[in-house]
């Protein structure tokens, strides 16, 4: 591949785009570009997988030859909007090597290859932007990069997957069945083409991996931290939550804990009615940041759908007119904080069979409920044990975090419990 393509934008800042993919987001981008002529950005060619499929715009706009875009010196920006992570990696890598700026919304591809892609964009002096990969219309990456570049973040947490949030809203608040809620999410363009990426938590985990890089300067694979989705949540869990005045949300969390530890996880969680995330419904996302100086900020916006994601992609394209790049200051500074699974969580675990709940993994159990078909416990468990042992992922078992899940006084509680045992109190 040629590497002498100019990577600086022309004096007029005219952006000539080569777009990969014309699905929900690709079509959305085409529409919003038509509505923003002042941007001085135009699509030169769109590469698609199936040239025989009927589309809303003339056939001359399309090609199925990737090289027509990647080797065209008139194209200075590649916009990658496909759902194949491996193919997206090849496209993005080649574009960066050829000195082209890249905008992507492929969170799986970015999370799996971020360190290499960071190296390539720096080596070839080009920009690689991907606001659309995290929380669609919420500009969280740019806020983490700029507003919080020097502020000391203590946590970032929230609802980062619009599909699962839509499904949970329909099930828990409107009484819709899981399959019907998922089908609606797919029909509205909220869910991935492979719905398992959403409902099993993979998509949210990929987004958390990306957020960790910008919030705390840590590039971490999803396999290194705890995560699951919403498939195990049962009707009885929802009914209990309602009785207690709680809601259930899939929450991604990155939080500093004791010492220099950084906890990260994506798990269903009970949310109190007064919590900002309780009112984040349907396809909306919501994020809460906490820091030393600015205290707490709450971000809310549509996290799925054609136009919200296309708007984020458009924002990245517009930023290229001003030679904007992510600086990754926290990554290059290499702070002392390291990902750790050495922390404790307060969890609710329910099961249709009490023997499926491994009581030996708990430090202690605070509540115990036993019925013929519905058994549940509330207790404290070490995150490392959850990562190592998969009993809580068995069919018929659901694990939901407490409203304030991270427990910090475990050692004190252990000593206190031991003292009581020695005194014959317990």
Buried (B, 14 or more C-beta within 10 A) or exposed (E): EEEEBEBEBEEEBEBBBBBBBBBBBBBBBBEBBEEEEEBBBEBBBBBBBEEEEEBEEEEEBBBEEBEBBBBBEEBBBBBBBBBBBEBBBEBBBBBBBBBBBBBBBBBBBBBBBBEBBBEBBBEBEBBBBBBBBBBBBBBBBBBBBBBBEEBEBBBBBBBBBBBBBBBBBBBBEEEBEBEEBBBBBBEBBBBBEEBEBBBBBBBBBBBBBBBBBBBBBBBBBBEBBBBBBBBBBBEBBBEBBEEEEBBBBBBBBBBBBEEEBBBBBBBBBBBEEEBBBBEBBBBBBBBBBBBEEEEEBEBBBBBBBBBBBBBBBBBBBBBBBEEBBBEBBBBEEEEEBEBBBEBBBBBBBBBBEBEBBBEEBBBEBEEEEEEEEBBBBBBBBBBBBBBEEEBBBBEEBBBBBBEEBBBEEBEEBEEEBEEEEEEEEE
